[in-house]
């Protein structure tokens, strides 16, 4: 009978336990989504809504988003696009829609020191907004039905008081070998069923692609001003809001909202590279431990132990089916995990050398760990 050294047995137990925790988190998050109230989008009175969009070099995306947004049948809404010094055709695209009464365009000035572009754009947009609700929406989004805003607001109003709504959208576009891991990160990385039950702010986050909150509470807390230098602002703001008594809630908006994150794998690599190091600690020691742990859990150990190989296939298959991705993408799951591992290392390397740029701006080395509560 073959025996294994004790360290191998301990490692196998630890890896198995970790996979079971991820499975438990994913399945509980899926159950949480299924149990959410889905009221019909009918009401006698609707709150006024401000849709706030940061735009820097977003001409292609705005040509897709604005027609779907401006034709919404929501009774009282405005759309504020903050043009953050775009160097492409963004101003011309916005000019094409300037006659629409729902649309207001703000021309950005020079980015102040100590601010990240997207955070500053959204903060400036809130200073001009008139709605009683604020919807923060990325420019690469697309509304899939004319009543999408009414569905979103109706579901937000059905949540307990003091909630902040964020979204699981339909993730489309190119670079799916990497993009297809995002739903697993959202659903398997945070137990959404525990966010309201456990008060610690570490159990809180937002998906920065789409989130909705009360305007009065926003101006009381000013989350963008307090996180002006954060590249990973959605995670930090989610924790900040929870620390101040507001609870993030994830809504399944796959039928109402699509997000076209990147056109191809190269763009996806560049986009995720600015976040990966921060998602894994934002400091060298934290990153190294998490990077080695990720590689062992999702890349190396599954190659030599078939139960873990089945596990990584199963996790990916569930979230791929949720998003309607093709089967071939699920069959390439080990390649997706491997690419993500290399991407994490690339992100850390470029942060350390100060060589990260995004949309023509340099991203600075973080000075503190991103996941602090």
PyMOL commands that set and color helices and strands:
alter all, ss='L'
color gray80, all
select helices_A, chain A and resi 6-34+59-70+90-96+117-126+148-157+176-179+182-188+192-195+215-221+223-226+233-243+265-279+284-304+306-323+327-331+333-353
alter helices_A, ss='H'
color red, helices_A
select strands_A, chain A and resi 49-55+77-83+103-107+133-137+141-143+163-168+170-172+210-214+247-252+257-260+357-358+361-362
alter strands_A, ss='S'
color yellow, strands_A
deselect
rebuild
show_as cartoon
